Amino acid sequence: MNYQPQPLTQRYFYCPLCGGALKYQQYDERLRLTCQQCGYILYENPIVGVAAIVFNEAGELLLGRRKGGKYHGLWCIPCGYLEYDEDVYEGTKREFREETNLTIEIIRVFTVQSNFHDPERHTVGIWFLAKVIKGTPRAGDDLDLVEYFPLDKIPELAFPTDHVVIEMLRRERSASGESNLHPDRIPTTT
């Protein structure tokens, strides 16, 4: 997925320290929001998103259908935002439980991707391979339905990076065999 820089749209206008006006100033090759009063630089960093990839015994991928918002009715790998003071693994388990009613064990990081689909909110997503250890699938939080799908019959997806991740899963499955993505045989890393 190639990133195409977009023109900067100013989202913040006042310094969080002194209330002075923020304006973009050039620092080396980067524009940075800088307080015109105290000189504070407001770094606009991406938000961290987390998602868990879970397969059932038949090798089908669990997806959730979004409820509300601009992605209403579209599907995604269950995901959410990491809280500021939260461990990335615990945050992934929490988000997955809130959206699917399932408790998971994280196996390993599958991939990390930059998400540029929302110009208002640049995120970095971390997709983990995981397996269910407890619960019955039931939609919650941002989802109105959760369902397992074969990798070759994926419904319309909400997020472009989920397309990338699912294609990576397809390639991994075809290269190493279906057993590699079976919930009890997902290889771990140390």
FENMOBEL-V65939 format. One record per residue. N is the residue number from 0. RES is the residue in one letter. PHI is phi as a letter, one per 40 degrees, with the letter a starting at -180 (* if undefined). OMEGA is omega as a letter, one per 40 degrees, with the letter a starting at -180 (* if undefined). D_CENTER is the distance of its C-alpha to the mean C-alpha in Angstrom with 1 decimal. Layout:
n: [N;N]
res: [RES;RES]
phi: [PHI;PHI]
omega: [OMEGA;OMEGA]
d_center: [D_CENTER;D_CENTER]
This chain:
n: [0;1;2;3;4;5;6;7;8;9;10;11;12;13;14;15;16;17;18;19;20;21;22;23;24;25;26;27;28;29;30;31;32;33;34;35;36;37;38;39;40;41;42;43;44;45;46;47;48;49;50;51;52;53;54;55;56;57;58;59;60;61;62;63;64;65;66;67;68;69;70;71;72;73;74;75;76;77;78;79;80;81;82;83;84;85;86;87;88;89;90;91;92;93;94;95;96;97;98;99;100;101;102;103;104;105;106;107;108;109;110;111;112;113;114;115;116;117;118;119;120;121;122;123;124;125;126;127;128;129;130;131;132;133;134;135;136;137;138;139;140;141;142;143;144;145;146;147;148;149;150;151;152;153;154;155;156;157;158;159;160;161;162;163;164;165;166;167;168;169;170;171;172;173;174;175;176;177;178;179;180;181;182;183;184;185;186;187;188;189]
res: [M;N;Y;Q;P;Q;P;L;T;Q;R;Y;F;Y;C;P;L;C;G;G;A;L;K;Y;Q;Q;Y;D;E;R;L;R;L;T;C;Q;Q;C;G;Y;I;L;Y;E;N;P;I;V;G;V;A;A;I;V;F;N;E;A;G;E;L;L;L;G;R;R;K;G;G;K;Y;H;G;L;W;C;I;P;C;G;Y;L;E;Y;D;E;D;V;Y;E;G;T;K;R;E;F;R;E;E;T;N;L;T;I;E;I;I;R;V;F;T;V;Q;S;N;F;H;D;P;E;R;H;T;V;G;I;W;F;L;A;K;V;I;K;G;T;P;R;A;G;D;D;L;D;L;V;E;Y;F;P;L;D;K;I;P;E;L;A;F;P;T;D;H;V;V;I;E;M;L;R;R;E;R;S;A;S;G;E;S;N;L;H;P;D;R;I;P;T;T;T]
phi: [*;c;c;b;d;b;d;c;b;c;b;b;b;b;c;c;c;b;g;c;c;c;a;c;b;c;b;f;b;b;c;b;c;b;c;c;c;b;g;d;b;c;c;c;c;c;c;c;b;b;a;b;c;b;b;c;c;c;g;c;c;c;b;b;c;c;b;g;g;c;b;d;g;c;b;a;c;d;a;a;c;c;c;d;b;b;c;c;c;c;c;c;c;c;d;c;c;c;c;b;g;b;c;b;b;c;c;a;c;c;a;b;b;c;b;b;c;b;c;c;a;c;b;b;b;b;b;b;c;a;b;c;b;a;h;b;d;a;c;a;f;c;b;b;a;b;a;c;b;c;c;c;b;c;c;c;c;c;b;d;c;c;d;c;c;c;c;c;c;c;c;c;c;c;c;b;g;d;c;c;b;c;d;c;b;c;c;c;b;b]
omega: [a;i;i;a;i;i;a;i;a;a;a;a;a;a;i;i;a;i;i;a;i;i;i;i;a;i;a;a;a;i;i;i;a;i;a;a;a;i;i;i;i;i;i;a;i;i;i;i;i;i;i;i;a;i;i;a;i;i;i;a;i;i;i;i;a;i;i;i;a;i;a;i;i;a;i;i;a;a;i;a;i;i;a;a;a;i;a;i;i;i;i;i;a;a;a;i;i;a;a;a;a;i;a;i;i;i;a;i;i;i;i;a;i;i;i;a;i;a;i;a;i;i;i;a;i;i;i;i;a;i;a;i;a;i;i;a;i;a;i;i;a;a;i;i;i;a;i;i;i;a;i;i;a;i;a;a;i;a;i;a;i;i;a;a;a;i;i;i;i;a;i;i;a;a;a;a;a;a;a;i;i;a;a;a;i;a;i;i;i;*]
d_center: [15.0;17.3;16.7;19.4;20.1;20.7;23.6;22.8;23.0;24.0;22.0;23.9;27.7;29.1;29.0;27.6;30.5;33.5;32.6;33.9;32.7;29.7;30.3;28.7;30.7;30.7;30.0;30.6;28.4;25.9;26.3;25.6;26.2;29.3;31.5;34.8;36.6;35.4;33.5;30.2;27.3;24.1;21.2;18.3;15.4;11.7;9.5;7.2;3.8;4.3;5.0;8.7;10.8;14.2;17.4;20.7;24.1;24.6;21.6;19.7;15.9;14.7;13.0;13.1;14.8;13.7;16.7;17.8;16.6;16.4;14.2;16.8;17.8;15.1;13.1;9.5;8.3;8.3;5.4;6.1;7.2;9.3;12.9;15.1;17.4;15.2;14.9;11.6;12.9;14.4;11.5;9.5;12.9;13.4;10.4;11.3;14.9;14.6;13.2;15.2;18.1;17.6;18.0;16.5;17.4;15.0;16.7;15.0;12.2;11.9;10.3;8.7;8.2;9.0;8.0;11.4;11.7;12.4;15.4;15.4;12.1;10.9;7.6;6.9;3.8;5.7;6.6;9.8;12.8;14.4;17.5;18.7;21.5;22.4;22.3;22.6;19.8;19.9;17.6;17.0;15.3;13.4;14.6;18.2;18.3;16.8;18.4;18.6;19.1;20.7;18.8;21.5;21.3;17.8;18.0;16.9;13.2;11.5;9.1;10.8;8.3;8.4;12.1;12.0;10.4;13.0;15.7;15.1;15.6;18.7;20.1;19.7;21.3;24.1;24.8;25.1;25.9;24.3;25.2;22.7;19.8;22.0;20.7;23.8;23.9;20.5;21.7;20.8;21.0;23.1]
